[in-house]
């Protein structure tokens, strides 16, 4: 649970950064790669797949057009998809399954 929380926090930070910056320093992704590989050690396949999807999404966003502050405001107020939602939901299912076996 702690690992998944760390991953979510790092993804949230990088998602916002990727909306307004290009990837000028690849080391920005180092912590996210490390967390993804820690997840790979013990997570279920659905959780790992969503973690890898987020890693790809964030990397792609760094190579996309930067958003203006106004565009970010519009995004925040939209009912658009939450990039972290699928990962969070996969984690909830996995954690619920683990608790049920205890």
C-alpha positions in Angstrom: 0.0 0.0 0.0 2.8 2.4 0.9 4.6 1.6 -2.4 1.5 2.3 -4.4 1.0 5.6 -2.6 4.6 6.6 -3.4 4.0 5.7 -7.0 0.8 7.8 -7.2 2.6 10.8 -5.6 5.5 10.6 -8.0 3.2 10.2 -11.0 1.0 13.2 -9.9 4.1 15.4 -9.6 5.5 14.3 -13.0 2.1 14.6 -14.7 1.9 18.2 -13.8 5.5 18.9 -14.7 5.1 17.1 -18.1 2.1 19.3 -18.9 4.3 22.5 -18.8 7.8 21.3 -19.5 9.7 19.2 -22.0 12.0 16.5 -20.8 15.2 18.5 -20.4 16.6 16.2 -17.7 15.8 12.5 -18.2 16.8 11.9 -14.5 13.4 13.4 -13.7 12.0 9.9 -14.6 14.5 8.0 -12.5 12.3 7.7 -9.3 9.3 6.7 -11.4 11.3 3.9 -13.2 12.6 2.7 -9.8 9.1 2.6 -8.3 7.7 0.8 -11.4 10.4 -1.9 -11.0 9.6 -2.2 -7.3 6.0 -2.7 -8.3 7.1 -5.3 -10.8 8.6 -7.4 -7.9 5.3 -8.2 -6.2 2.2 -6.6 -7.9 -0.5 -8.4 -9.8 -0.4 -8.2 -13.6 -3.3 -5.6 -13.7 -1.5 -3.3 -11.3 1.8 -3.6 -13.2 0.1 -3.0 -16.5 -1.4 0.2 -15.3 1.9 1.3 -13.8 3.6 0.8 -17.1 0.8 2.6 -18.9 1.3 5.6 -16.6 5.1 5.6 -17.2 4.5 5.6 -20.9 1.8 8.3 -20.6 4.0 10.6 -18.6 7.0 10.1 -20.9 4.8 10.8 -24.0 3.4 13.9 -22.3 7.0 15.3 -21.9 7.3 15.1 -25.7 3.9 16.7 -26.4 3.1 20.4 -26.7 3.2 22.2 -23.4 0.0 23.5 -22.0 -0.7 27.1 -21.0 -1.9 28.0 -17.6 -5.3 28.7 -19.0 -5.4 25.3 -20.7 -4.4 23.7 -17.4 -7.3 25.5 -15.7 -9.7 24.2 -18.3 -8.3 20.7 -17.9 -8.7 20.9 -14.1 -12.4 21.9 -14.5 -13.2 19.4 -17.2 -14.8 16.0 -16.6 -12.0 14.4 -18.6 -10.3 11.2 -17.6 -8.0 11.1 -14.6 -4.7 9.5 -15.7 -4.2 8.0 -12.2 -7.7 6.5 -11.8 -7.1 3.1 -13.6 -3.9 2.5 -11.5 -5.7 3.4 -8.3 -8.6 1.2 -9.1 -6.3 -1.8 -9.9 -4.5 -1.2 -6.6 -7.8 -1.1 -4.7 -8.9 -4.5 -6.2 -5.5 -6.1 -5.4 -5.4 -4.8 -1.9 -8.9 -5.9 -1.2 -8.0 -9.4 -2.5 -5.0 -9.5 -0.2 -7.0 -8.4 2.8 -9.7 -11.0 2.1 -7.0 -13.8 2.3 -5.8 -12.7 5.7 
